[in-house]
Amino acid sequence: MTLEIHDQYLPEKQLQLLQFLREFYQKNGAMPRLNAITEELGASNKAALDLIDAFEKKGRLRRDGDV
């Protein structure tokens, strides 16, 4: 995944997701699995996927490969 975000314009949950993705990637060199995202956000799979989809639709996140 590639992140291109302007943080100040994001709703709170999207900002929380972005911060988690950045920190996780910096620490692990890879993006987290869905279960790690849902645990971090305290959200359902659908809610987490909706946030990811919103980033994709805005052109701010891109999935590579089979993700």
DSSP file (Angstrom, degrees, kcal/mol; ACC not computed):
  #  RESIDUE AA STRUCTURE BP1 BP2  ACC     N-H-->O    O-->H-N    N-H-->O    O-->H-N    TCO  KAPPA ALPHA  PHI   PSI    X-CA   Y-CA   Z-CA
    1    1 A M              0   0    0      0, 0.0     2,-0.4     0, 0.0    62,-0.2   0.000 360.0 360.0 360.0 145.8    0.0    0.0    0.0
    2    2 A T  E     -A   62   0A   0     60,-1.0    60,-0.9     2,-0.0     2,-0.5  -0.974 360.0-150.3-118.8 132.2    1.1    3.5   -0.7
    3    3 A L  E     +A   61   0A   0     -2,-0.4     2,-0.3    58,-0.2    58,-0.2  -0.886  23.8 164.4-107.5 129.1    0.0    6.4    1.5
    4    4 A E        +     0   0    0     56,-2.2     2,-0.4    -2,-0.5    -2,-0.0  -0.777  26.5 158.1-138.0  91.2   -0.4   10.0    0.2
    5    5 A I        -     0   0    0     -2,-0.3     2,-0.7    13,-0.0     3,-0.1  -0.893  44.3-150.3-125.9 144.5   -2.5   11.8    2.8
    6    6 A H    >   -     0   0    0     -2,-0.4     3,-1.8     1,-0.1     4,-0.1  -0.888  26.1-162.0-107.4  95.3   -3.1   15.3    3.9
    7    7 A D  G >  S+     0   0    0     -2,-0.7     3,-2.1     1,-0.3    -1,-0.1   0.783  76.4  65.7 -53.9 -40.2   -3.8   14.6    7.6
    8    8 A Q  G 3  S+     0   0    0      1,-0.3    -1,-0.3    -3,-0.1     7,-0.0   0.658  99.3  54.1 -64.6 -14.3   -5.6   17.8    8.6
    9    9 A Y  G <  S+     0   0    0     -3,-1.8    -1,-0.3     2,-0.1    -2,-0.2   0.345  87.9 103.7 -99.5   6.3   -8.6   17.0    6.3
   10   10 A L  S <  S-     0   0    0     -3,-2.1    -5,-0.0    -4,-0.1    -3,-0.0  -0.665  72.9-116.4 -95.6 142.7   -9.3   13.6    7.6
   11   11 A P     >  -     0   0    0      0, 0.0     4,-2.5     0, 0.0     5,-0.2  -0.310  42.3 -99.3 -63.1 160.9  -12.2   12.5   10.0
   12   12 A E  H  > S+     0   0    0      1,-0.2     4,-2.6     2,-0.2     5,-0.2   0.877 121.1  47.8 -55.0 -47.6  -11.0   11.1   13.3
   13   13 A K  H  > S+     0   0    0      1,-0.2     4,-2.4     2,-0.2    -1,-0.2   0.887 112.6  49.6 -64.9 -38.4  -11.3    7.4   12.4
   14   14 A Q  H  > S+     0   0    0      2,-0.2     4,-2.7     1,-0.2    -1,-0.2   0.902 111.7  48.8 -66.3 -39.5   -9.5    7.9    9.1
   15   15 A L  H  X S+     0   0    0     -4,-2.5     4,-2.6     2,-0.2    -2,-0.2   0.904 110.2  51.4 -65.0 -41.2   -6.7    9.7   10.9
   16   16 A Q  H  X S+     0   0    0     -4,-2.6     4,-2.1    -5,-0.2    -2,-0.2   0.916 111.8  47.3 -60.9 -43.8   -6.5    7.0   13.5
   17   17 A L  H  X S+     0   0    0     -4,-2.4     4,-2.8     2,-0.2    -2,-0.2   0.931 111.4  50.9 -63.4 -45.7   -6.2    4.4   10.7
   18   18 A L  H  X S+     0   0    0     -4,-2.7     4,-2.6     1,-0.2    -2,-0.2   0.930 110.1  48.7 -58.5 -47.7   -3.6    6.4    8.9
   19   19 A Q  H  X S+     0   0    0     -4,-2.6     4,-2.4     1,-0.2    -1,-0.2   0.898 112.5  48.9 -61.0 -41.1   -1.4    6.8   12.0
   20   20 A F  H  X S+     0   0    0     -4,-2.1     4,-2.8    -5,-0.2     5,-0.3   0.928 111.2  49.3 -64.2 -45.3   -1.7    3.1   12.7
   21   21 A L  H  X S+     0   0    0     -4,-2.8     4,-2.5     1,-0.2     5,-0.2   0.923 112.8  47.6 -61.0 -44.4   -0.8    2.1    9.1
   22   22 A R  H  X S+     0   0    0     -4,-2.6     4,-2.5    -5,-0.2    -2,-0.2   0.948 115.2  44.1 -61.2 -49.7    2.2    4.5    9.1
   23   23 A E  H  X S+     0   0    0     -4,-2.4     4,-2.1    -5,-0.2    -2,-0.2   0.907 114.8  49.0 -64.2 -42.6    3.5    3.3   12.5
   24   24 A F  H  X S+     0   0    0     -4,-2.8     4,-2.8    -5,-0.2     6,-0.4   0.926 112.8  47.5 -63.5 -45.0    3.0   -0.4   11.7
   25   25 A Y  H  X S+     0   0    0     -4,-2.5     4,-2.8    -5,-0.3    -2,-0.2   0.914 111.3  50.3 -64.5 -43.1    4.7   -0.1    8.3
   26   26 A Q  H  < S+     0   0    0     -4,-2.5    -1,-0.2    -5,-0.2    -2,-0.2   0.882 117.7  40.4 -61.7 -38.2    7.7    1.8    9.8
   27   27 A K  H  < S+     0   0    0     -4,-2.1    -2,-0.2    -5,-0.2    -1,-0.2   0.869 130.8  23.6 -78.4 -37.8    8.1   -0.9   12.5
   28   28 A N  H  < S-     0   0    0     -4,-2.8    -3,-0.2     2,-0.3    -2,-0.2   0.570  90.5-127.4-111.0 -13.2    7.4   -4.0   10.4
   29   29 A G  S  < S+     0   0    0     -4,-2.8     2,-0.3    -5,-0.3    -4,-0.2   0.642  85.3  69.9  72.5  13.2    8.2   -3.0    6.8
   30   30 A A  S    S-     0   0    0     -6,-0.4    -2,-0.3    -5,-0.1    -1,-0.2  -0.970  88.6 -98.0-152.8 160.6    4.8   -4.3    5.7
   31   31 A M        -     0   0    0     -2,-0.3   -10,-0.1     1,-0.1    -9,-0.0  -0.522  46.5-102.8 -81.7 153.3    1.2   -3.3    6.1
   32   32 A P        -     0   0    0      0, 0.0    -1,-0.1     0, 0.0     2,-0.1  -0.300  32.0-109.1 -73.6 157.6   -1.0   -4.9    8.8
   33   33 A R    >>  -     0   0    0      1,-0.1     4,-1.6    -2,-0.0     3,-0.6  -0.389  37.3-101.2 -76.2 164.0   -3.5   -7.6    8.2
   34   34 A L  H 3> S+     0   0    0      1,-0.2     4,-2.8     2,-0.2     5,-0.2   0.874 120.5  57.9 -57.8 -40.7   -7.2   -6.7    8.6
   35   35 A N  H 3> S+     0   0    0      1,-0.2     4,-1.9     2,-0.2    -1,-0.2   0.858 105.6  50.3 -63.4 -33.1   -7.5   -8.3   12.0
   36   36 A A  H <> S+     0   0    0     -3,-0.6     4,-2.2     2,-0.2    -1,-0.2   0.879 111.4  49.4 -68.9 -37.1   -4.7   -6.0   13.4
   37   37 A I  H  X S+     0   0    0     -4,-1.6     4,-2.5     2,-0.2     5,-0.2   0.935 111.3  47.6 -66.4 -46.9   -6.5   -3.0   11.9
   38   38 A T  H  X>S+     0   0    0     -4,-2.8     5,-1.8     1,-0.2     4,-1.6   0.890 112.6  49.8 -64.3 -37.9   -9.9   -3.9   13.4
   39   39 A E  H  <5S+     0   0    0     -4,-1.9    -1,-0.2    -5,-0.2    -2,-0.2   0.930 112.2  47.5 -64.6 -44.9   -8.2   -4.6   16.8
   40   40 A E  H  <5S+     0   0    0     -4,-2.2    -2,-0.2     1,-0.2    -1,-0.2   0.905 120.1  37.7 -62.5 -42.8   -6.4   -1.2   16.7
   41   41 A L  H  <5S-     0   0    0     -4,-2.5    -1,-0.2    -5,-0.1    -2,-0.2   0.642 101.1-128.3 -85.1 -15.3   -9.6    0.7   15.7
   42   42 A G  T  <5 +     0   0    0     -4,-1.6     2,-0.3     1,-0.2    -3,-0.2   0.899  67.9 130.3  65.0  39.7  -12.0   -1.3   17.8
   43   43 A A      < -     0   0    0     -5,-1.8    -1,-0.2    -6,-0.2    -2,-0.1  -0.786  62.2-102.6-125.2 163.0  -14.1   -1.7   14.7
   44   44 A S     >  -     0   0    0     -2,-0.3     4,-2.4    -3,-0.1     5,-0.2  -0.317  39.5-105.1 -75.5 166.5  -15.7   -4.5   12.7
   45   45 A N  H  > S+     0   0    0      1,-0.2     4,-2.7     2,-0.2     5,-0.2   0.923 122.9  50.8 -56.7 -44.4  -14.2   -5.9    9.5
   46   46 A K  H  > S+     0   0    0      1,-0.2     4,-2.5     2,-0.2    -1,-0.2   0.914 109.3  49.4 -63.5 -43.2  -16.7   -4.0    7.5
   47   47 A A  H  > S+     0   0    0      2,-0.2     4,-1.9     1,-0.2    -1,-0.2   0.917 112.9  47.2 -63.1 -42.6  -16.0   -0.7    9.2
   48   48 A A  H  X S+     0   0    0     -4,-2.4     4,-2.3     2,-0.2    -2,-0.2   0.921 112.9  48.5 -65.0 -43.6  -12.3   -1.1    8.7
   49   49 A L  H  X S+     0   0    0     -4,-2.7     4,-3.0     1,-0.2    -2,-0.2   0.869 108.4  55.1 -64.5 -35.8  -12.7   -2.1    5.0
   50   50 A D  H  X S+     0   0    0     -4,-2.5     4,-2.2    -5,-0.2    -1,-0.2   0.900 108.5  48.4 -63.0 -40.5  -15.0    0.9    4.5
   51   51 A L  H  X S+     0   0    0     -4,-1.9     4,-1.9     2,-0.2    -2,-0.2   0.924 113.1  47.1 -65.1 -43.9  -12.3    3.2    5.9
   52   52 A I  H  X S+     0   0    0     -4,-2.3     4,-2.2     1,-0.2    -2,-0.2   0.922 111.9  50.7 -62.6 -44.3   -9.7    1.6    3.6
   53   53 A D  H  X S+     0   0    0     -4,-3.0     4,-2.9     1,-0.2    -1,-0.2   0.878 106.5  55.2 -61.2 -38.1  -12.1    1.9    0.6
   54   54 A A  H  X S+     0   0    0     -4,-2.2     4,-1.6     1,-0.2    -1,-0.2   0.909 107.9  49.0 -62.7 -40.9  -12.7    5.6    1.4
   55   55 A F  H  <>S+     0   0    0     -4,-1.9     5,-2.6     2,-0.2     6,-0.8   0.913 112.2  49.0 -62.1 -42.3   -8.9    6.1    1.2
   56   56 A E  H ><5S+     0   0    0     -4,-2.2     3,-1.6     4,-0.2    -2,-0.2   0.929 109.1  51.2 -63.8 -45.4   -8.8    4.3   -2.1
   57   57 A K  H 3<5S+     0   0    0     -4,-2.9    -1,-0.2     1,-0.3    -2,-0.2   0.833 109.3  51.1 -62.8 -32.2  -11.7    6.2   -3.6
   58   58 A K  T 3<5S-     0   0    0     -4,-1.6    -1,-0.3    -5,-0.2    -2,-0.2   0.518 115.3-119.1 -80.6  -4.8  -10.0    9.5   -2.7
   59   59 A G  T < 5S+     0   0    0     -3,-1.6    -3,-0.2    -4,-0.3    -2,-0.1   0.712  84.1 115.9  74.9  20.6   -6.8    8.3   -4.4
   60   60 A R  S   <S+     0   0    0     -5,-2.6   -56,-2.2    -6,-0.2     2,-0.3   0.502  73.6  33.6-100.9  -6.8   -4.9    8.4   -1.1
   61   61 A L  E     -A    3   0A   0     -6,-0.8     2,-0.4   -58,-0.2    -2,-0.2  -0.991  64.2-165.3-148.2 141.6   -4.2    4.8   -0.7
   62   62 A R  E     -A    2   0A   0    -60,-0.9   -60,-1.0    -2,-0.3     2,-0.4  -0.996  15.2-138.2-132.2 132.8   -3.5    2.1   -3.3
   63   63 A R        -     0   0    0     -2,-0.4     2,-0.4   -62,-0.2    -2,-0.0  -0.741  17.9-150.6 -88.0 135.5   -3.5   -1.7   -2.7
   64   64 A D    >   -     0   0    0     -2,-0.4     3,-1.1     3,-0.0     2,-0.0  -0.852  55.3 -22.7-103.2 141.1   -0.7   -3.6   -4.4
   65   65 A G  T 3  S-     0   0    0     -2,-0.4    -2,-0.1     1,-0.2     0, 0.0  -0.306 122.6 -16.6  68.2-140.7   -1.1   -7.2   -5.6
   66   66 A D  T 3         0   0    0      1,-0.2    -1,-0.2    -2,-0.0    -3,-0.0   0.159 360.0 360.0 -89.3  17.4   -3.8   -9.4   -4.0
   67   67 A V    <         0   0    0     -3,-1.1    -1,-0.2     0, 0.0    -2,-0.1   0.495 360.0 360.0 -72.4 360.0   -4.4   -7.3   -1.0
